[in-house]
Amino acid sequence: MKLPELKIADLKPEFPIIQGGMAIRVSMAELAAAVANEGGIGVIGASVMTPKELKTEIKKAKKLSDGIIGVNIMFAAAGFSELLKASVEAGIDVIISGAGFSRDMFSVGKESNTPVIPIVSSLKLAKISERLGAAAVVVEGGNAGGHLGSDEYSFNLVKKIVGKIEIPVIGAGDVVTPEDIEKMLKLGVDGVQMGTRFLVSKEASVADEFKQLCVKASSDDVMKIMSSVGYKANAIKTRFSDLIKAGEAPPPANCTDCLKHCTRKFCIKDALVNAKAGDLDNGVFFTGEGIGRVKKILSTHEIFKKIKDYFRE
């Protein structure tokens, strides 16, 4: 099967692959640049960063790569507008946003000539995005990693949207292996977004304990929790995720109002920071349901080599 050409406004990556933007400093400049250097679109997860830190990270990624660098900013984050402005000022190539929907970001994108890609979970939202000026949409279902906008299986959701809008459709959720990429592309999407596979890469900025947990996990080890953001999320079963499920997780010890809306039943930011540090007892380890197909920690180069070899055959 021949890989399709993905065109997002004037951007044309060599490969139709977007690396999922994983927040709480998981996908930083090193990973984003590595993906961009391989011909994909590398994405920095901006949520919880300060505008200054984000600018520094974007500039670092731009020094490491001449490829396409994007940013993913969670709309639910309290500093969304400031991070949006900072990313544009730093010369970001593309803006991706999920966990809520911002109409304002399309105006920012238009004014700065920066393509905007919302993450959507319905045909209605895909059509609204197109009308507002989206350069493309990422369609993500309930088997993806992190915060979710739908319980529906990604591949079924994609089928409902492909062919119904004129802008590119990028499939996301449960796309881990080259075979998964092919399966998604056969639905007629223009490209794929992959987070879970790059989470378990050498360049991902998480502790080795996190990566080893992922390698050992099966798809049955993934559970849905209700995040304090107000969205369901997929995470590996651990002590803390079980506490959340049971409604027994401790309340925030030092709330910094990092979210626009928060249930304050527990602090998802602290739990994700703990996971990044490899704290198996107090962390929430976001991952997609396809984690069982990740058997080894690979470099970004090795991940792309497998993809290239598969589609070359």
C-alpha positions as semicolon CSV with decimal commas, in nm:
position;residue;x (nm);y (nm);z (nm)
1;M;0,000;0,000;0,000
2;K;0,128;0,344;-0,092
3;L;0,127;0,607;0,181
4;P;-0,096;0,906;0,098
5;E;0,035;1,261;0,081
6;L;-0,079;1,465;0,379
7;K;-0,118;1,834;0,303
8;I;-0,208;2,069;0,588
9;A;-0,240;2,419;0,442
10;D;0,110;2,470;0,294
11;L;0,271;2,198;0,508
12;K;0,364;1,871;0,339
13;P;0,538;1,621;0,569
14;E;0,728;1,340;0,400
15;F;0,519;1,088;0,592
16;P;0,150;1,130;0,688
17;I;0,225;1,079;1,056
18;I;0,164;1,321;1,340
19;Q;0,318;1,240;1,676
20;G;0,057;1,286;1,947
21;G;0,127;1,586;2,170
22;M;0,157;1,440;2,520
23;A;0,132;1,699;2,794
24;I;0,289;1,739;3,137
25;R;0,625;1,761;2,960
26;V;0,615;1,414;2,804
27;S;0,662;1,514;2,440
28;M;0,919;1,789;2,448
29;A;1,164;1,932;2,196
30;E;1,380;1,618;2,176
31;L;1,092;1,389;2,073
32;A;0,920;1,645;1,850
33;A;1,246;1,719;1,666
34;A;1,327;1,350;1,628
35;V;0,987;1,287;1,466
36;A;1,023;1,593;1,242
37;N;1,370;1,479;1,135
38;E;1,221;1,148;1,023
39;G;0,966;1,327;0,804
40;G;0,665;1,329;1,034
41;I;0,510;1,616;1,227
42;G;0,663;1,641;1,574
43;V;0,443;1,788;1,845
44;I;0,528;1,948;2,179
45;G;0,268;1,893;2,452
46;A;0,229;2,244;2,593
47;S;-0,023;2,210;2,875
48;V;0,110;2,312;3,223
49;M;0,409;2,491;3,069
50;T;0,454;2,864;3,116
51;P;0,450;3,072;2,796
52;K;0,822;3,142;2,844
53;E;0,901;2,772;2,884
54;L;0,697;2,686;2,577
55;K;0,878;2,945;2,366
56;T;1,212;2,806;2,481
57;E;1,105;2,450;2,397
58;I;0,980;2,547;2,050
59;K;1,303;2,731;1,974
60;K;1,502;2,430;2,095
61;A;1,304;2,197;1,869
62;K;1,355;2,435;1,576
63;K;1,730;2,425;1,635
64;L;1,727;2,046;1,640
65;S;1,518;2,009;1,325
66;D;1,431;2,181;1,000
67;G;1,115;1,969;0,985
68;I;0,759;2,048;1,087
69;I;0,710;2,125;1,456
70;G;0,364;2,157;1,609
71;V;0,220;2,223;1,951
72;N;-0,073;2,061;2,128
73;I;-0,251;2,284;2,379
74;M;-0,534;2,140;2,586
75;F;-0,829;2,380;2,572
76;A;-0,922;2,286;2,929
77;A;-0,594;2,434;3,056
78;A;-0,629;2,767;3,236
79;G;-0,345;2,925;3,039
80;F;-0,472;2,819;2,697
81;S;-0,487;3,166;2,538
82;E;-0,144;3,266;2,666
83;L;0,013;2,942;2,542
84;L;-0,158;2,985;2,206
85;K;-0,011;3,334;2,172
86;A;0,333;3,219;2,286
87;S;0,345;2,934;2,034
88;V;0,261;3,168;1,747
89;E;0,520;3,421;1,862
90;A;0,781;3,143;1,872
91;G;0,708;3,052;1,511
92;I;0,528;2,722;1,557
93;D;0,429;2,550;1,231
94;V;0,093;2,408;1,335
95;I;-0,145;2,425;1,633
96;I;-0,338;2,120;1,758
97;S;-0,593;2,135;2,037
98;G;-0,829;1,899;2,217
99;A;-1,002;1,843;2,555
100;G;-1,260;2,105;2,468
101;F;-1,312;2,330;2,170
102;S;-1,190;2,683;2,109
103;R;-1,341;2,905;1,840
104;D;-1,088;3,180;1,916
105;M;-0,790;2,971;1,808
106;F;-0,906;2,983;1,447
107;S;-0,882;3,364;1,450
108;V;-0,533;3,343;1,598
109;G;-0,435;3,092;1,331
110;K;-0,575;3,306;1,051
111;E;-0,404;3,624;1,174
112;S;-0,066;3,450;1,203
113;N;-0,109;3,222;0,899
114;T;-0,068;2,918;1,128
115;P;-0,270;2,606;1,046
116;V;-0,506;2,497;1,324
117;I;-0,609;2,134;1,377
118;P;-0,877;2,058;1,637
119;I;-0,916;1,708;1,782
120;V;-1,280;1,610;1,730
121;S;-1,499;1,318;1,827
122;S;-1,811;1,375;1,615
123;L;-1,911;1,462;1,260
124;K;-2,091;1,771;1,391
125;L;-1,773;1,910;1,545
126;A;-1,572;1,818;1,236
127;K;-1,811;2,020;1,019
128;I;-1,803;2,315;1,260
129;S;-1,423;2,303;1,254
130;E;-1,419;2,310;0,875
131;R;-1,657;2,606;0,869
132;L;-1,443;2,798;1,119
133;G;-1,128;2,751;0,913
134;A;-0,957;2,435;1,040
135;A;-0,673;2,316;0,816
136;A;-0,754;1,955;0,909
137;V;-0,913;1,757;1,192
138;V;-0,780;1,477;1,408
139;V;-1,059;1,227;1,468
140;E;-1,002;1,046;1,797
141;G;-1,216;0,783;1,965
142;G;-1,243;0,619;2,303
143;N;-0,947;0,384;2,263
144;A;-0,689;0,662;2,243
145;G;-0,459;0,761;2,525
146;G;-0,527;1,042;2,770
147;H;-0,841;1,256;2,785
148;L;-1,124;1,140;2,561
149;G;-1,416;1,310;2,391
150;S;-1,600;0,991;2,301
151;D;-1,650;0,631;2,407
152;E;-1,680;0,521;2,045
153;Y;-1,406;0,308;1,890
154;S;-1,177;0,528;1,682
155;F;-1,204;0,328;1,361
156;N;-1,586;0,336;1,374
157;L;-1,581;0,709;1,442
158;V;-1,347;0,775;1,150
159;K;-1,584;0,593;0,913
160;K;-1,858;0,842;1,002
161;I;-1,644;1,144;0,913
162;V;-1,428;1,045;0,614
163;G;-1,585;1,176;0,294
164;K;-1,821;1,409;0,480
165;I;-1,583;1,708;0,496
166;E;-1,340;1,858;0,244
167;I;-1,041;1,916;0,474
168;P;-0,792;1,638;0,561
169;V;-0,899;1,381;0,819
170;I;-0,630;1,237;1,047
171;G;-0,719;0,915;1,229
172;A;-0,611;0,869;1,590
173;G;-0,659;0,612;1,864
174;D;-0,528;0,254;1,866
175;V;-0,275;0,331;1,591
176;V;0,043;0,174;1,725
177;T;0,197;-0,058;1,465
178;P;0,255;-0,028;1,088
179;E;-0,037;-0,269;1,046
180;D;-0,259;-0,032;1,245
181;I;-0,150;0,256;1,022
182;E;-0,248;0,056;0,714
183;K;-0,583;-0,039;0,868
184;M;-0,660;0,327;0,944
185;L;-0,544;0,449;0,602
186;K;-0,771;0,196;0,431
187;L;-1,065;0,385;0,582
188;G;-0,972;0,680;0,363
189;V;-0,797;0,909;0,612
190;D;-0,523;1,143;0,494
191;G;-0,289;1,061;0,780
192;V;-0,262;0,922;1,132
193;Q;-0,174;1,054;1,475
194;M;0,026;0,826;1,703
195;G;0,083;0,894;2,071
196;T;0,120;0,564;2,255
197;R;0,399;0,427;2,033
198;F;0,603;0,747;2,076
199;L;0,536;0,749;2,450
200;V;0,748;0,436;2,465
201;S;1,034;0,584;2,266
202;K;1,385;0,665;2,383
203;E;1,320;1,036;2,323
204;A;1,000;1,061;2,531
205;S;1,066;1,262;2,847
206;V;0,936;1,011;3,100
207;A;1,112;0,792;3,353
208;D;1,225;0,445;3,252
209;E;0,982;0,301;3,509
210;F;0,694;0,449;3,307
211;K;0,826;0,303;2,983
212;Q;0,884;-0,039;3,139
213;L;0,529;-0,036;3,279
214;C;0,403;0,026;2,925
215;V;0,613;-0,253;2,776
216;K;0,482;-0,501;3,033
217;A;0,119;-0,389;3,004
218;S;-0,147;-0,565;2,798
219;S;-0,452;-0,398;2,653
220;D;-0,651;-0,552;2,939
221;D;-0,442;-0,345;3,180
222;V;-0,591;-0,022;3,044
223;M;-0,886;0,123;3,235
224;K;-1,107;0,428;3,200
225;I;-1,104;0,682;3,480
226;M;-1,291;1,008;3,521
227;S;-1,029;1,282;3,524
228;S;-1,075;1,590;3,738
229;V;-1,074;1,780;3,406
230;G;-1,425;1,643;3,355
231;Y;-1,337;1,400;3,076
232;K;-1,287;1,026;3,078
233;A;-0,932;0,912;3,019
234;N;-0,748;0,587;2,947
235;A;-0,476;0,489;3,192
236;I;-0,285;0,179;3,296
237;K;-0,427;0,010;3,606
238;T;-0,220;0,110;3,907
239;R;-0,281;0,175;4,274
240;F;-0,372;0,537;4,215
241;S;-0,599;0,477;3,916
242;D;-0,786;0,221;4,128
243;L;-0,826;0,485;4,401
244;I;-0,971;0,727;4,143
245;K;-1,212;0,462;4,015
246;A;-1,326;0,393;4,371
247;G;-1,364;0,763;4,449
248;E;-1,096;0,737;4,717
249;A;-0,812;0,942;4,563
250;P;-0,685;1,218;4,795
251;P;-0,802;1,574;4,719
252;P;-0,550;1,829;4,585
253;A;-0,291;1,925;4,844
254;N;-0,188;2,249;4,679
255;C;-0,425;2,360;4,401
256;T;-0,273;2,602;4,148
257;D;-0,593;2,648;3,941
258;C;-0,424;2,497;3,637
259;L;-0,760;2,407;3,480
260;K;-1,052;2,623;3,370
261;H;-1,287;2,375;3,535
262;C;-1,184;2,108;3,785
263;T;-1,383;1,872;4,004
264;R;-1,111;1,902;4,271
265;K;-1,172;1,541;4,368
266;F;-0,800;1,484;4,308
267;C;-0,521;1,661;4,121
268;I;-0,474;1,511;3,776
269;K;-0,171;1,733;3,712
270;D;0,014;1,603;4,019
271;A;-0,082;1,245;3,932
272;L;0,056;1,286;3,579
273;V;0,372;1,456;3,707
274;N;0,419;1,159;3,942
275;A;0,375;0,921;3,649
276;K;0,632;1,110;3,442
277;A;0,875;1,066;3,731
278;G;0,804;0,692;3,745
279;D;0,611;0,691;4,075
280;L;0,416;0,368;4,035
281;D;0,217;0,420;4,354
282;N;0,102;0,779;4,307
283;G;0,100;0,830;3,931
284;V;-0,169;0,815;3,664
285;F;-0,015;0,658;3,354
286;F;-0,209;0,772;3,047
287;T;-0,187;0,542;2,746
288;G;-0,403;0,412;2,465
289;E;-0,570;0,071;2,456
290;G;-0,318;-0,046;2,198
291;I;-0,035;-0,046;2,453
292;G;-0,033;-0,427;2,448
293;R;0,119;-0,412;2,100
294;V;0,417;-0,210;2,222
295;K;0,679;-0,469;2,314
296;K;0,999;-0,269;2,324
297;I;1,139;0,078;2,391
298;L;1,260;0,202;2,052
299;S;1,422;0,518;1,924
300;T;1,212;0,739;1,700
301;H;1,442;0,642;1,412
302;E;1,371;0,272;1,477
303;I;0,995;0,335;1,493
304;F;1,002;0,511;1,157
305;K;1,229;0,245;1,006
306;K;0,970;-0,020;1,087
307;I;0,701;0,192;0,925
308;K;0,914;0,265;0,617
309;D;1,013;-0,101;0,577
310;Y;0,652;-0,216;0,610
311;F;0,519;0,018;0,342
312;R;0,815;-0,047;0,116
313;E;0,731;-0,417;0,093
